[in-house]
């Protein structure tokens, strides 16, 4: 089993990262703020104006440590990595499968079975935990959505082309996000969720979700590259220049459990509140710098929690799950597994 390594998130504007032996050193205004052994890392994510020395970039490329650059608000900008790894035969099979409608649909079906199952698990868990305290209308809405997601999940099991499966995914997303606000337990109107908005997010809840989705996409992309798959060629998401379509495919299964539930916990525990966000002139709502650190810490802690993987029947750190699912997808493409087993939250 792959050992879970760490991802370092650098959020301090003006930080300077350099190599010192086998260590990565962070300096701010000439003062050393952190020193980390590089062998414990598999990713370095820099937010905003963070400088990385050329020797450190070269060292990270040699060691397989991916260096990613994001805007201060979490928008992906660029990444620096070493030689492309992986079996060319595996990638060629990935490309053939993506172009084969029937075989592509089989993978998409299982991806979406996992996603809808996990969406329903979030709704069911919320109904169980908060149902008695909710107004009747909210309780009925959650119960109706739970049943609707169950029906959509059953329809996904049938034979259907990819476009039909995408339509069912859209129907499930509409139902799921339509009731997510009922799971927010704080009275602050500024933290309410009025439906999914992005590019840019227009409220605090959506800003938090978008930030977590960015972190999750980074982890899924790294996992796919580790097993030798091309993160740009997906099955559910169409090809688009600069878009990590396969990484976004893998993210779909994890969104409800890894990101949505974490966002709800941060809001309900009042670890994140309206004062942690800022609104721009164009209406976009973004996390403040100090608040990003709070979310990053919670995300890293979440990755260290353990959960039973249904297919492997083994309890593992949640942070390993993207790597596990990427490996299972690679095994399916190589012909070692008859079908791709989705991640199911139990």
Secondary structure, 3 states (H helix, E strand, C coil): CCCCCEEEEECCCCCEEEEECCEEEEEECCEEEEEEEHHHEEEEEEECCCEECHHHHHHHHHHCCEEEEECCCCCEEEEECCCCCCCHHHHHHHHHHHHCHHHHHHHHHHHHHHHHHHHHHHHHHHHHHHHHHCCHHHHHHHHHHHHHHHHHHHHHCCCCCHHHHHHHHHHHHHHHHHHHHHHCCCCCHHHCCCCCCCCCCCCHHHHHHHHHHHHHHHHHHHHHHHHCCCCCCCCCCCCCCCCCHHHHHHHHHHHHHHHHHHHHHHHHCCCCCHHHEEECCCCCEEECHHHHHHHHHHHHHHHHCEEEECCCCEEEEHHHHHHHHHHHHHHHHHCCCCCCCCCCCC
